[in-house]
Amino acid sequence: MVKTTFSKLTFILIFVLFTYSVKAQYSTGIGLRYGTESQIGLSLLQFFSDRNQSAADFIISAPHSGVRGNAFYEIHLRNHSEKIEMSGIGFFFGVGGHVGRYKTIDWEKSGTDPIGKENIVAVGIDAIAGIEWKLPKIPLLLSLDVHPFLDLNYMKQQPEIVELGLSLKYLF
């Protein structure tokens, strides 16, 4: 029964993706993001205007056996260069902040196992920059980003302060 349901859902998803008429402009993207530090997370991208240049990006992830929410204000730059032959390529950068509740956060040195467990609420500042590719003929956006961040109220040494991320978003 589970296999049948999964097969039906997969068929419906493929049908929708290939029959969807992609508009030149989109306003919202929702999908998954995998980060080197935060692992798997959910991502919501909302553009503010028809020109698709400024956007809000929200990410909910689960680092350190906890949960963290990020919010970014981003500027998206589309490819206007004829020297880059691949269409749909764009670049983005932004700033924002985060709030998170970490269950395991006491580290001896960078890259080591935790030596103690604490429950803390951390607040911090973030930046993000990356490259994105709007796949042709289907409403998907693939992006690769660099995300530096710093917890402001928890100044013990963090295991990482720069994260690499890969996102896949469905656009509508």
NORJO-V551038 format. One record per helix or strand of 2 or more residues. SS is the DSSP state (helix for helix, strand for strand). FROM is the first residue (numbers start at 1). LEN is the number of residues. Records with the same first field share a line. If there is no record, write none. Layout:
SS: FROM-LEN + FROM-LEN
This chain:
helix: 2-18 + 63-3
strand: 28-8 + 39-9 + 54-8 + 67-12 + 89-14 + 106-2 + 114-3 + 120-15 + 140-12 + 162-10
